[in-house]
Amino acid sequence: MQTIHLDIENDRFMKAMTKQQIADCAGVSVRTLLNWCKPYRQELARMGMTPGMRVLPPNIVKWMAERFCIDVPT
């Protein structure tokens, strides 16, 4: 089982963002962003992401930015 480390202290510098905003930062569509996330569904669910979420909390935004090398504004 993989351990998830949530760095709450550094998350305060990251803002909550919509899926559309993250996709725009990555230069892809929301559909492509969600396809990238498919292999990590369980991990993202443990972090609190649900399929219907529009606005993603800072910890998930940070995870996506680091995992997919996306430059997001802080």
Buried (B, 14 or more C-beta within 10 A) or exposed (E): EEEEEBEEEEBEEBBEBBBEBBBBBBEBEBEEBBEBBEEBEEBBEEBEBEEEEEEBBBBBBBBBBEEBEBEBEE
